[in-house]
Amino acid sequence: LISFVSIVLLSACGTRGAIKELTEPDGQLFVKQNLCKADSKLKEGLSLPDLLEQVRASHPKEETGIHLLEDGGGALAARGWLTRTALRSIDIQYFIFSSDQVGLIALQELINAAQRGVKVRLLVDDLLHHGDAQLLLAADTIHNLEIRIYNPSINIGRSLPNKLVKVATDFRAVNQRMHNKTFIVDDEIVITGGRNVADEYFDFSLEYNFRDRDLLLIQGAASQVKRSFDTFWDHRLSVKLSNLLEEQDTTLTTRVLRQLKHLSCDPHRFWPEVQQRIANIPVRFLELREQGHLTWVKEVEFVSDLPRKNDGKQGLGGGGLSTDALIKLVDEAKESIYIQTPYFVTTDLGKGLFKRAVDRGVKVKILTNSLSTTDSFPAFASYRSDRDALVKLGIEVYESKPHNEAWSKMMTSELTQRLRSLAMLPMIGLHAKSMVIDGQIIMVGTFNLDPRSANLNTECIVIAHDQAQATRLQETMIKEINHHNAWRIRLGSDPD
């Protein structure tokens, strides 16, 4: 029922009016002159092939380079630099692609890449929360750039009566969303994890930001991610955007694209210090390599559910490849399991899974959002009703305090740096979905510990047998559950 209500509310909501703002001369986003200057300074330094050559050194192709992208500002800069230096292709798959500041500038960067000859493919779920399909339709007219929508059943190109009929007659299909998040450049380098494309995932929201996590992968497992993307792109549920909406007036399209370009050239909106951070990515990346934050391992697996993973034979249940992989990880744990999940809604199967682990002596510690940090009150209410039962299983359950110092230190965007000086940091909530098993194996992905991720949404995860990264991630998780940052939940306790 919660899922049903959430879907209907999201699909019924209007967009943020990006088309209107971008086309009205007196609109907030209008810029009278093109403020772009020569891009030569931003393109100085190492090219992508040169950087890859340096960081790969003598590592064979079957090994995967791994780096944890913890801070939102750095994760955004990495995407920006890779977009600007891509030579052949950019394949992108997201659940959310918003038409806010980050989303609009990201879209313009993709247009720039396509216009210099890079083949760009963008696959977005139909919910497109706070997105604007008409804006994407304008971008879709650019040569080398194609946009497809996954499972367009309740939003894009559908009237409200049509949406309601679809919800009433095919509830399961409507709820089958694509929650995968992948960003693939030249088939060699990948960013995947918890972040969507919107201000709050990169520390650029004035109201509420997410503490999230991505993995950057180089060669090796990158080929697995590419195969998964191609499977989704070629599936019948991925429909060309141009087939869903009527072609818009050429004059309107031209005006929208011109104003989008102007926006991305306005230093009041795309700050020079952000631009410089993007340009500095190669230097920063080589520093991370020297510091040991980039590791190379053979045992890396990318697990993705198949499109429309639930065939309906078990109703709304049924699971998928990602669910099976996570069950196997927990069942094979011998000493410890550290977990971060924004939403913690368990079924009898989930409780049994953790009980088996605890009964064989495995230490299980889980951090989730508290009422004061969550962005989903229905999910928290469901978790809260089960909280004592989880504690009785022997799980150590932690909820984040509203001012988590460890999370605040991860907010590195130029906006939060300015706000920090004014003591005005926005609220922060957990969105990272990660595990560390026995201090040896890491899992980073899109999978929330809830029935929706287990049975309906397509999800993707990376499982890496990497002791160095496992140690680093586990140390981070321990800091985020200490008494300064989180409450340890006891029987009957209610910290909020």
C-alpha positions as CSV (number, residue, x, y, z in Angstrom):
1,L,0.0,0.0,0.0
2,I,2.8,2.4,0.9
3,S,4.5,1.7,-2.5
4,F,1.2,2.2,-4.3
5,V,0.5,5.6,-2.6
6,S,4.1,6.7,-3.3
7,I,3.9,5.8,-6.9
8,V,0.6,7.6,-7.5
9,L,1.7,10.7,-5.7
10,L,5.0,10.9,-7.6
11,S,3.3,10.4,-11.0
12,A,0.6,12.9,-10.3
13,C,3.0,15.7,-9.2
14,G,4.0,18.3,-11.8
15,T,7.5,19.1,-12.8
16,R,9.5,22.1,-11.6
17,G,8.6,24.1,-14.8
18,A,12.0,23.9,-16.3
19,I,10.7,24.5,-19.8
20,K,8.9,27.7,-18.7
21,E,11.9,29.0,-16.9
22,L,14.2,28.3,-19.8
23,T,12.0,29.9,-22.4
24,E,10.6,33.1,-20.8
25,P,12.9,36.1,-21.4
26,D,12.1,37.4,-17.8
27,G,12.5,33.9,-16.3
28,Q,14.9,33.3,-13.4
29,L,17.2,31.3,-15.6
30,F,17.5,33.7,-18.5
31,V,20.9,35.0,-19.3
32,K,21.2,37.9,-21.8
33,Q,24.6,37.0,-23.1
34,N,26.6,33.9,-23.5
35,L,29.1,34.1,-20.7
36,C,31.1,31.0,-21.9
37,K,34.7,31.7,-22.6
38,A,37.2,29.4,-24.3
39,D,37.3,26.0,-22.7
40,S,41.0,25.5,-23.3
41,K,41.9,25.9,-19.7
42,L,39.5,23.3,-18.6
43,K,40.9,20.8,-21.1
44,E,44.5,21.3,-20.2
45,G,46.4,18.5,-18.5
46,L,46.0,14.7,-18.9
47,S,43.5,13.2,-21.3
48,L,41.4,10.3,-20.3
49,P,43.6,7.8,-22.1
50,D,46.8,9.3,-20.6
51,L,45.3,9.2,-17.1
52,L,44.2,5.6,-17.6
53,E,47.6,4.6,-18.8
54,Q,49.2,6.1,-15.7
55,V,46.9,4.5,-13.2
56,R,46.8,1.1,-14.9
57,A,50.6,0.8,-15.0
58,S,51.2,-3.0,-15.3
59,H,47.9,-4.2,-14.1
60,P,46.4,-6.8,-16.4
61,K,43.0,-6.3,-18.0
62,E,41.3,-8.9,-15.8
63,E,42.0,-6.7,-12.7
64,T,39.6,-3.9,-11.7
65,G,40.7,-0.6,-10.3
66,I,38.5,0.5,-7.4
67,H,38.0,3.8,-5.7
68,L,35.3,4.7,-3.2
69,L,33.6,8.1,-4.0
70,E,32.4,9.1,-0.6
71,D,31.9,12.9,-0.9
72,G,29.2,14.4,-3.1
73,G,31.3,17.3,-4.4
74,G,34.1,14.9,-5.5
75,A,31.6,12.5,-7.1
76,L,30.1,15.3,-9.1
77,A,33.5,16.6,-10.2
78,A,34.6,13.1,-11.3
79,R,31.5,12.7,-13.5
80,G,32.0,16.2,-14.9
81,W,35.6,15.5,-15.9
82,L,34.9,12.1,-17.4
83,T,32.0,13.6,-19.4
84,R,34.3,16.3,-20.8
85,T,37.2,13.9,-21.7
86,A,35.2,11.0,-23.1
87,L,36.3,10.1,-26.6
88,R,33.9,7.5,-27.9
89,S,30.8,6.9,-25.7
90,I,28.9,7.8,-22.6
91,D,26.2,5.3,-21.4
92,I,24.1,6.5,-18.4
93,Q,21.3,4.8,-16.5
94,Y,19.5,6.5,-13.6
95,F,16.3,6.2,-11.6
96,I,16.1,10.0,-11.2
97,F,17.4,12.7,-13.5
98,S,16.1,16.0,-12.1
99,S,15.7,19.3,-13.8
100,D,17.3,21.2,-10.9
101,Q,20.7,23.0,-11.1
102,V,22.8,19.9,-11.2
103,G,20.5,18.1,-13.6
104,L,20.3,21.0,-16.1
105,I,24.1,21.5,-16.1
106,A,24.7,17.8,-16.4
107,L,22.3,17.6,-19.4
108,Q,24.2,20.5,-21.1
109,E,27.5,18.7,-20.5
110,L,26.1,15.6,-22.2
111,I,24.9,17.8,-25.1
112,N,28.5,19.2,-25.4
113,A,29.9,15.7,-25.5
114,A,27.5,14.6,-28.2
115,Q,28.3,17.7,-30.3
116,R,32.0,16.9,-30.3
117,G,31.2,13.4,-31.6
118,V,30.8,11.2,-28.5
119,K,27.8,8.8,-28.7
120,V,25.6,9.5,-25.7
121,R,22.9,7.1,-24.5
122,L,20.7,8.2,-21.5
123,L,18.2,5.7,-20.0
124,V,15.9,7.1,-17.2
125,D,13.1,5.5,-15.3
126,D,9.6,6.7,-16.1
127,L,9.0,8.3,-12.7
128,L,11.7,11.0,-13.5
129,H,11.2,12.5,-10.1
130,H,11.4,16.3,-10.4
131,G,12.5,15.9,-14.0
132,D,11.1,17.4,-17.2
133,A,10.3,15.2,-20.1
134,Q,9.9,18.1,-22.5
135,L,13.4,19.4,-21.7
136,L,14.8,15.9,-22.3
137,L,12.9,15.8,-25.6
138,A,14.7,19.0,-26.7
139,A,18.1,17.4,-25.8
140,D,17.0,14.2,-27.7
141,T,17.1,16.2,-31.0
142,I,20.9,16.6,-30.7
143,H,22.9,14.3,-33.1
144,N,24.7,11.5,-31.2
145,L,22.4,11.8,-28.2
146,E,19.5,9.4,-27.6
147,I,17.2,9.2,-24.6
148,R,15.0,6.2,-23.7
149,I,12.5,5.8,-20.8
150,Y,12.2,2.6,-18.8
151,N,8.7,1.2,-18.3
152,P,6.8,4.3,-19.4
153,S,3.6,3.2,-17.8
154,I,2.4,6.0,-15.5
155,N,4.1,9.3,-16.3
156,I,5.6,10.4,-19.6
157,G,3.1,10.7,-22.4
158,R,0.2,9.5,-20.3
159,S,-2.9,11.5,-19.2
160,L,-4.1,11.2,-15.6
161,P,-7.1,9.0,-16.5
162,N,-4.7,6.7,-18.4
163,K,-2.4,6.6,-15.4
164,L,-5.2,5.6,-13.0
165,V,-6.4,2.8,-15.3
166,K,-2.9,1.5,-15.6
167,V,-2.4,1.5,-11.8
168,A,-5.8,-0.2,-11.3
169,T,-5.3,-2.9,-14.0
170,D,-1.6,-3.7,-13.8
171,F,-0.4,-2.9,-10.3
172,R,2.7,-5.1,-10.4
173,A,4.0,-3.8,-13.7
174,V,3.5,-0.2,-12.6
175,N,5.6,-0.8,-9.5
176,Q,8.5,-2.4,-11.5
177,R,10.9,0.5,-11.5
178,M,14.5,0.6,-12.7
179,H,16.6,1.7,-9.7
180,N,20.0,0.9,-11.4
181,K,22.5,3.7,-11.5
182,T,25.4,3.4,-13.9
183,F,27.7,5.9,-15.6
184,I,30.0,4.4,-18.2
185,V,32.7,6.2,-20.2
186,D,34.4,4.8,-23.3
187,D,33.5,1.3,-22.0
188,E,36.5,1.5,-19.6
189,I,35.6,3.5,-16.6
190,V,32.4,3.3,-14.5
191,I,30.7,5.1,-11.7
192,T,28.0,3.2,-9.9
193,G,26.4,3.3,-6.5
194,G,23.7,5.1,-4.7
195,R,23.6,8.6,-6.3
196,N,21.0,9.8,-8.8
197,V,21.3,13.1,-10.7
198,A,19.9,15.8,-8.6
199,D,21.3,18.6,-6.3
200,E,20.8,16.6,-3.0
201,Y,23.0,13.7,-4.1
202,F,26.0,16.0,-4.6
203,D,25.7,18.3,-1.6
204,F,24.2,21.2,-3.6
205,S,20.8,21.4,-1.9
206,L,20.0,24.2,0.5
207,E,17.5,22.1,2.4
208,Y,18.4,18.4,2.6
209,N,21.4,16.5,1.3
210,F,22.2,12.8,1.2
211,R,25.2,11.1,2.7
212,D,25.8,8.7,-0.3
213,R,28.5,6.5,-1.8
214,D,29.6,5.4,-5.3
215,L,32.3,3.2,-6.6
216,L,34.6,4.1,-9.4
217,L,35.7,1.1,-11.5
218,I,38.5,1.0,-14.1
219,Q,38.6,-1.7,-16.8
220,G,38.0,-5.3,-15.5
221,A,34.4,-5.3,-14.2
222,A,33.6,-2.3,-16.3
223,S,32.8,-4.7,-19.1
224,Q,30.2,-6.4,-16.9
225,V,28.5,-3.1,-16.3
226,K,28.5,-2.3,-20.0
227,R,26.8,-5.7,-20.8
228,S,24.1,-4.9,-18.2
229,F,23.5,-1.5,-19.7
230,D,23.1,-2.9,-23.2
231,T,20.6,-5.5,-21.9
232,F,18.4,-2.7,-20.5
233,W,18.9,-0.4,-23.5
234,D,17.8,-3.1,-25.9
235,H,14.8,-4.4,-23.8
236,R,11.3,-3.7,-25.0
237,L,10.6,-1.8,-21.8
238,S,13.1,0.9,-22.8
239,V,11.2,3.1,-25.2
240,K,12.5,6.0,-27.2
241,L,11.4,9.3,-25.7
242,S,10.5,10.5,-29.1
243,N,8.0,7.7,-29.4
244,L,6.2,8.8,-26.2
245,L,5.8,12.5,-26.8
246,E,4.7,14.6,-29.7
247,E,7.5,16.4,-31.5
248,Q,7.7,19.9,-30.1
249,D,7.9,23.1,-32.1
250,T,11.3,23.7,-33.6
251,T,11.4,27.2,-32.4
252,L,10.7,26.1,-28.9
253,T,13.4,23.4,-29.0
254,T,15.9,25.9,-30.3
255,R,15.1,28.4,-27.6
256,V,15.2,25.8,-24.8
257,L,18.6,24.5,-26.0
258,R,20.0,28.0,-26.3
259,Q,18.9,29.0,-22.8
260,L,20.2,25.7,-21.4
261,K,23.5,26.6,-22.9
262,H,23.4,30.0,-21.4
263,L,22.6,28.6,-17.9
264,S,25.6,26.4,-17.9
265,C,27.8,29.4,-18.9
266,D,26.5,31.6,-16.2
267,P,29.2,31.8,-13.4
268,H,26.5,32.7,-10.9
269,R,25.0,29.2,-11.5
270,F,28.0,27.1,-12.6
271,W,30.6,28.6,-10.2
272,P,34.2,29.0,-11.4
273,E,35.4,27.1,-8.3
274,V,33.3,24.1,-9.4
275,Q,34.7,24.4,-12.9
276,Q,38.2,24.4,-11.5
277,R,37.5,21.4,-9.3
278,I,36.5,19.5,-12.4
279,A,39.6,20.5,-14.2
280,N,41.8,19.3,-11.2
281,I,40.4,15.8,-11.2
282,P,43.4,14.2,-12.9
283,V,45.8,15.6,-10.4
284,R,43.5,14.6,-7.5
285,F,43.2,11.1,-8.9
286,L,46.9,10.6,-9.2
287,E,47.2,11.8,-5.5
288,L,44.6,9.2,-4.5
289,R,46.6,6.5,-6.3
290,E,49.7,7.5,-4.4
291,Q,47.8,7.4,-1.1
292,G,46.6,3.9,-1.7
293,H,42.9,4.9,-2.2
294,L,42.9,3.3,-5.6
295,T,43.3,-0.5,-5.4
296,W,43.5,-3.3,-8.0
297,V,41.8,-6.6,-7.5
298,K,40.7,-9.6,-9.6
299,E,37.6,-10.7,-7.7
300,V,35.1,-8.0,-8.6
301,E,31.5,-8.9,-9.6
302,F,28.8,-6.6,-10.9
303,V,25.4,-8.1,-10.3
304,S,22.4,-6.5,-11.9
305,D,18.8,-7.6,-12.0
306,L,17.3,-8.3,-15.4
307,P,14.7,-5.9,-16.8
308,R,11.3,-6.6,-15.4
309,K,12.8,-8.9,-12.8
310,N,9.5,-10.1,-11.2
311,D,7.5,-12.3,-13.6
312,G,4.5,-12.3,-11.4
313,K,4.4,-16.0,-10.6
314,Q,4.8,-15.2,-6.9
315,G,2.7,-12.1,-6.8
316,L,4.6,-9.1,-5.7
317,G,7.4,-11.4,-4.4
318,G,9.9,-13.2,-6.4
319,G,13.3,-11.5,-5.9
320,G,16.0,-11.3,-8.4
321,L,19.8,-11.7,-9.0
322,S,20.8,-8.9,-6.7
323,T,18.6,-10.3,-3.9
324,D,20.1,-13.8,-4.3
325,A,23.6,-12.4,-4.3
326,L,23.1,-10.5,-1.1
327,I,21.4,-13.5,0.6
328,K,24.5,-15.5,-0.3
329,L,26.9,-12.9,1.1
330,V,25.1,-12.8,4.5
331,D,24.7,-16.6,4.7
332,E,28.5,-17.0,4.0
333,A,29.6,-14.4,6.5
334,K,31.8,-15.9,9.3
335,E,32.7,-13.1,11.7
336,S,31.1,-9.7,11.0
337,I,28.6,-7.8,8.8
338,Y,28.5,-4.0,8.7
339,I,25.6,-2.5,6.8
340,Q,24.4,1.0,5.9
341,T,20.9,1.3,4.5
342,P,18.6,4.4,4.4
343,Y,15.5,2.3,4.6
344,F,15.4,-0.9,6.8
345,V,12.1,-2.7,6.2
346,T,12.4,-6.5,6.8
347,T,10.2,-9.4,6.0
348,D,10.2,-12.8,7.7
349,L,12.8,-13.9,5.2
350,G,15.1,-11.0,6.1
351,K,14.7,-11.6,9.8
352,G,15.5,-15.3,9.3
353,L,18.6,-14.4,7.3
354,F,20.0,-12.2,10.0
355,K,19.0,-14.6,12.8
356,R,21.0,-17.4,11.2
357,A,24.0,-15.1,11.0
358,V,23.7,-14.0,14.7
359,D,23.1,-17.6,15.8
360,R,26.4,-18.8,14.3
361,G,28.3,-16.0,16.0
362,V,28.4,-13.3,13.3
363,K,28.4,-9.8,14.6
364,V,25.8,-7.7,12.7
365,K,25.8,-3.9,12.9
366,I,23.3,-1.9,10.9
367,L,23.1,1.9,10.5
368,T,19.9,3.5,9.2
369,N,18.1,6.8,9.3
370,S,16.3,8.1,12.4
371,L,13.0,9.9,12.2
372,S,15.0,13.2,12.3
373,T,17.2,12.3,9.2
374,T,14.9,10.2,7.0
375,D,13.4,11.4,3.7
376,S,10.7,8.7,3.8
377,F,8.4,8.8,6.8
378,P,6.3,5.7,5.5
379,A,9.5,3.6,5.3
380,F,10.6,4.8,8.8
381,A,7.2,4.0,10.2
382,S,7.4,0.5,8.9
383,Y,10.9,0.0,10.3
384,R,9.9,1.5,13.7
385,S,7.1,-1.0,14.1
386,D,9.6,-3.7,13.8
387,R,12.5,-2.2,15.7
388,D,12.2,-4.1,18.9
389,A,11.9,-7.4,17.0
390,L,15.2,-6.6,15.2
391,V,17.0,-5.9,18.4
392,K,15.7,-9.1,19.9
393,L,17.4,-11.0,17.0
394,G,20.7,-9.8,18.3
395,I,21.4,-7.2,15.6
396,E,23.1,-4.0,16.7
397,V,20.8,-1.4,15.2
398,Y,21.9,2.3,15.0
399,E,20.0,5.4,13.9
400,S,21.8,8.5,12.9
401,K,21.6,11.6,15.0
402,P,20.3,14.8,13.2
403,H,23.8,16.4,13.3
404,N,26.1,13.6,12.4
405,E,29.6,15.1,12.5
406,A,31.1,12.3,10.3
407,W,28.5,13.0,7.6
408,S,29.0,16.8,7.8
409,K,32.7,16.2,7.0
410,M,31.7,14.4,3.9
411,M,29.8,17.4,2.6
412,T,32.6,18.9,0.4
413,S,30.7,20.8,-2.3
414,E,31.4,24.4,-2.9
415,L,27.9,25.3,-1.7
416,T,28.3,23.5,1.6
417,Q,31.7,25.1,2.1
418,R,30.1,28.5,1.9
419,L,27.2,27.5,4.1
420,R,29.6,26.0,6.7
421,S,31.2,29.3,7.1
422,L,27.8,30.7,8.0
423,A,26.9,27.8,10.3
424,M,24.0,27.0,7.9
425,L,24.5,23.4,6.9
426,P,21.3,21.8,5.6
427,M,19.9,18.5,7.1
428,I,21.7,15.3,6.0
429,G,20.2,11.9,5.6
430,L,21.6,8.5,4.8
431,H,21.3,7.2,1.2
432,A,24.3,5.0,0.9
433,K,23.7,1.2,0.5
434,S,26.8,-0.7,1.5
435,M,28.1,-3.7,3.3
436,V,31.4,-5.0,4.6
437,I,31.6,-8.8,5.2
438,D,34.3,-10.2,7.5
439,G,36.5,-7.2,6.9
440,Q,37.4,-8.7,3.5
441,I,34.5,-8.1,1.1
442,I,32.7,-4.9,0.2
443,M,29.3,-4.4,-1.4
444,V,28.3,-1.0,-2.8
445,G,25.1,-0.5,-4.9
446,T,21.6,0.6,-5.2
447,F,19.9,-2.1,-3.1
448,N,17.9,-0.9,0.0
449,L,17.1,-3.4,2.7
450,D,13.4,-3.3,1.9
451,P,10.8,-5.5,0.0
452,R,10.7,-3.0,-2.9
453,S,14.4,-3.5,-3.7
454,A,14.1,-7.2,-3.0
455,N,11.1,-7.9,-5.2
456,L,10.2,-5.1,-7.5
457,N,12.9,-2.6,-8.5
458,T,15.7,-3.7,-10.6
459,E,18.9,-3.1,-8.6
460,C,22.6,-3.4,-9.2
461,I,25.5,-4.0,-6.8
462,V,29.3,-4.4,-6.9
463,I,30.8,-7.1,-4.8
464,A,34.6,-6.8,-4.4
465,H,37.0,-9.1,-2.5
466,D,39.4,-6.2,-1.5
467,Q,40.8,-6.1,2.0
468,A,42.2,-2.6,1.7
469,Q,38.9,-1.1,0.6
470,A,37.0,-3.3,3.1
471,T,39.2,-2.0,5.9
472,R,38.7,1.6,4.8
473,L,35.0,1.3,4.4
474,Q,34.5,-0.5,7.8
475,E,36.5,2.2,9.6
476,T,34.2,4.8,8.0
477,M,31.1,2.9,9.1
478,I,32.5,2.5,12.7
479,K,33.0,6.3,12.9
480,E,29.4,6.9,11.7
481,I,27.9,4.7,14.4
482,N,29.9,6.1,17.4
483,H,27.9,7.8,20.1
484,H,28.7,11.3,18.7
485,N,26.9,10.4,15.5
486,A,24.3,7.7,16.1
487,W,22.0,6.2,18.7
488,R,22.4,2.6,19.6
489,I,18.8,1.2,19.7
490,R,17.9,-0.8,22.8
491,L,14.6,-2.6,23.6
492,G,11.9,0.0,24.1
493,S,14.2,2.9,23.2
494,D,12.8,5.8,21.1
495,P,15.6,8.3,20.6
496,D,13.5,10.6,18.4
